[in-house]
Amino acid sequence: MSDLEQAWLDCWPRALAAWSPFTKLAPPRFCHTLADEVREDLTGSFAMIRLDDHAVVISLRQVAAHRLHAFGVEILAHEIGHHVYAPADLRDNARLLARVRAGLPSRERDAGLVANLYADLLINDRLQRSAGLDMAGVYRALKAPSADRLWQVYLRIYEVLWSLPSGTLIDADLTEEQQVDAALAARLVRSYARDWVRGAGPFAVLCLTYLLERPDDERGAFTPWLDAVGAGAGEQIPEGLADLEDDEEAPVHPAFDPALGGASLGGGETVGGVKNQHREPTQYVDLMKSLGVEIDERELVIRYYRELAVPHLVRFPARLAQQAEDPLPEGLDVWDVGSPVAQIDWIQSLVRSPHVIPGYTTYERVYGTTAGGQPARVPVDLYLGVDCSGSMSNPKLAMSYPVLAGAIVTLSALRAGARVMACLSGEPGQHTETDGFLRDEKRVLGVLTGYLGTGYSFGVLRLQDTFLGPEPPARPTHVLVVTDADIFHMLGQVKDGWEIAKRAAEVAGGGATFVLNIPNPAYHAVRIERLRAIGWDVHLVSTQQELVAFARAFSRRHYEAQREGR
C-alpha cells in the first residue's frame, strides 16, 4: 500500500462524517495504474461512482498527476455525496436525467454531462458551506484558462455561491449574459437544494444555449469532473419511470421560474404541464439507454408495458369445483424457469447434481391428489388474441392500448395461477403466438409486445387451430379477442368462419369475449347480435384508451362476483 493510498484511507472516516456520523459505505477502490482504471471502467475523470454496487473509485495515479494530494477529505466526501444526496439511487438518477433531457431538446445526448454538473453544484455547495470543507480549493488547484463559455459560467456559479471575487476560479472576461445566468443558477441551486430533482429541468434549459455553441460530444474542461455520468450503467432497471411526473415536461428557464422570483410566462399561467400520464415507449427506451442500462430493447419494451399494467391488476377469476383435493406426494419433475422459485426441492436437486442449472438440474416435488371436503378454486386459463394488422400501432414506437390492456389481463391471470396463451394476428398475412398455454410472464409479454402490421384483422383460423384441433385445451379457458369491426369481414370471408367462432367458444369452456373498437356500433348492430347469439360476450369501445378500463373490469364483471357467491 502506497503512502498516498494510506493517507486517503485515513481521510475516509472524516469524509463520511461530513454527511452524517451514521453514514455507512464500503471503502473506496483505489486505482494505481491505467490498467486498474480500465478494469474499473474509470475513464477521463479521476474519480467516479457506481450506483449498482455503491462503489467509489479513485485514480491515485491521476490524483498525483493533478497534485490533489491534500484534498482527500474533499474529494472523497464529494463522491459520498453522490451516494447519499444527489442522485443517491438508481431511480432518482433516472428522474434527474429525465428532467434534464426534457430541458435539452436536440441536445439530449448531453444529458449525462448536465446532470453531473448540476449534482456537483448541489453537493459541493453543501460541503463548502455546511461541512466546512475547502471545495473551492479543489477547483483552484485545477484552475486553467478555457474559452468554453459553459465552463466559464459553471465556475462563476461557484464564485457567486461562495461569495468569491470574480476571477478566483476562472480567468476570463464574462459577458453580461454569462454573469446573469451564473447568478440565476446559483439562486436555483440554493432554492432547490431540498427538492433538487425539480430544479434539474430549469438548470438544463439554462445550459442549452451554451451547449448549442459547443461541438457534439465535446467535454473539454469538464472531463476530469464527470464522475457520475455512467453511474446508472448496468442491468438494473429503475422502477416507476414509465409514468410521467407532474412537473417533468416542458421546464422553463430560471428567469421565468416563479419559485426563483421570476415572472411566469403567459401572465401567470401554468407553463408546460403533462399532456399524457405516461412516456411513449421510445422515450422510455431512450431514457434507459441514457442511464446506461445494458438490457435488450425488446426487454425494455416488455418492462414498459408491465410497469404501466401493474397499478391496474386485479385477481383473475377462479371457478368453484365440486370438491377440493388434498396434495399427495408422488415424485419429482424438472422445475421450469417460469415456475416460482419456492417450488424447487433443493435437497433433491443437489443430490442429483452438484451443479445447479435452472431448468435442467433443478427439480420440484410432484403431487397427486386425494379427495378433500372443501370447494376448490380453479383458475380459468386465458387465450388472448390481439389484432396486429396494419391499422394497429407498433407498441415499440407509440403507446398501444390493446397491448396495455392485454398486459393487464395477462398479469392478472398469471397472478391467480392461470396459464396464458397469447396470439398476435394480422391476417391474411402473419401471426405469432406462444407455444401453448404458459406460466412464463416474460415469454407471454414478449409475444404480446411484438408487431406484425400485416393483413386487416385477427384471423379466425387461429381459434380453429387452438380449440378445434386434435388436442384442445384440457382446462377451462376464457377466449378474449381484441380487434375492430374488420373481424366481421374476416368471419364472412373465411369458410365456416362464424361456425368456427361458435365452436371455439363452446370448446373453450370458460367463456368467450370479443372486445371491438367500433365508433359507430349501430351500423354493425345485426352482426354484433349474431356474435352474441353464437356464445360470445361482446364489449364495445369507441376509443382504444377505453380498453384499459375494460381490462381492469374484465375479471370482476365475468367471474369475481360468481367466485365470491354474489
Secondary structure, DSSP 4 states (H G I P E B T S, - for coil): --HHHHHHHHHHHHHHHTT-TT---PPPEEE-SHHHHHHTT--SSSEEEETTTTEEEEEHHHHHHTT-GGGHHHHHHHHHHHHHTSS-SHHHHHHHHHHHHHT-TT-GGGHHHHHHHHHHHHHHHHHHHTS---HHHHHHHT------HHHHHHHHHHHHHTTPPTTSS--S---HHHHHHHHHHHHHHHHTSSSHHHHHHHHHHHHHHHHTTSPTT--GGGGGG--STTTT-BS---SS-SBPPTT-SS---GGG-GGGTPPPTTTTPPPS--SSSB--HHHHHHHHHHHTB-S-HHHHHHHHHHHHHGGG--PPPEEEPSS-EEEEEEEEEEPPTTS-GGGB-HHHHHHH-SS--TTTT-EEEEEEEEE-SS--EEEPEEEEEEE-STTSPPTTTS--HHHHHHHHHHHHHHHTT--EEEEEEEBTTEEEE-SSSB--HHHHHHHHT-----SSB--THHHHHHHSSSS--SS-EEEEEEEETHHHHHHHHSTTHHHHHHHHHHHHEEEEEEEEE-S-GGGGHHHHHHHHHTT-EEEEESSTTHHHHHHHHHHIIIIIHHHTT-
